Amino acid sequence: MIHAYAAHTPGGALEPLDYDPGALPEQAVEVQVEYCGICHSDLSMVNNEWGISQYPLVPGHEVVGVVAAVGAQVTTLQVGQRVGLGWFSHSCMHCEWCMSGEHNLCPTAEQTIVGRYGGFADRVRAHPEWLVPLPETLDPAQAGPLFCGGITVFNPIIQFDIKPTDRVGVVGIGGLGHLALQFLHAWGCDVTAFSTNPEKEGEARALGADHFVHSRDPQALQKVANSFDFILSTVNADLDWGIYIQALRPKGRLHFVGVVPSAISAFAFPLIAGQKSLSGSPLGSPATIGKMLEFAARHGIAPVTEKFAFAQVNEAMAHLSAGKARYRLVLHH
């Protein structure tokens, strides 16, 4: 029997749910959950903001735990190994994307909390290709958010071959942005933090920002025109994207990992004249997650977290919903 916390209605409180997962499939792994980060996507799914939630819904897709059992055909993981699990729990392993190592683009990839039960529980199941071993030098109590928030901002560095000589901007210094600052600083980039909150300047600089721009100040935004090779937007708010496109150097890229509510409005001329790009990306492949974990271990990169016991899950979700998280929340048993 697996003991979990589930929402039974859209926006409903999380309540204990015990369920029998049945026999372990031959190609699956059962993980004993030690820690599970809370991501804004968990909140969105509980509230059915994307219209894909099924109830009862067990959130949780930033899991760190120990392999408790392996299916008969699993050869890559052993009982007792510490692993992490993120947004994806399985991919088909035969489409062109899986076969080229881009499992995160698999059109039929299974998502850990979509149509199945996630990691707000004492155990969770997944397929071995998406369970990534945790380096021994990473603190398991801190590492959960790397498997969603972390890989979301690390993946574009790999995808677009960000150079240590590049000048980069990070829009929004929250759960994603505070990790992006750390990664890009360690990568060697000249890093600028954009935030609507001037009180975050000290923290942003401590996390690796070389410069800080108060993004509600039109003059400050005008001053950075033609400055950046790459701007990473982590916010879920609608901004004046034209100003950020103007801040790019020729061949610069404005890249979205935060889900902004409205259509992204931009004039074609600045894009054409400066050969600039707009783009977005989902998380990253298991191989890229492995690279990120190794890089984080090498450079001492970790999320800034607040910890709650699993029994305090509703308190933690309310804390996140109120925008008070600094910067990621982690549940522990």
ABEGO torsion letter per residue (X at the ends): XBBBBBBABBGBBBBBBBBBAEBBBAABBBBBBABBBBBAAAAAAAAGAAGABBOBBBBEABBBBBBABBBAABAABBBGBBBBBBABABBAGABAAAAAGBAAABAABBBAABGBBBABBABBBBBAAABBBBBAABBAAAAAAAAAAAAAAAAAAAAAGBBAABBBBBBEBBAAAAAAAAAAAAAGBBBBBBBABAAAAAAAAAAGBABBBBAABAAAAAAABGABABBBBABABBBBAAAAAAABBBGBBBBBABBBABBBBBBAAAAAAAGBBBBBBBBBBAAAAAAAAAAAAAAGBBBBBBBBBAAAAAAAAAAAAAGABOABBBBBX
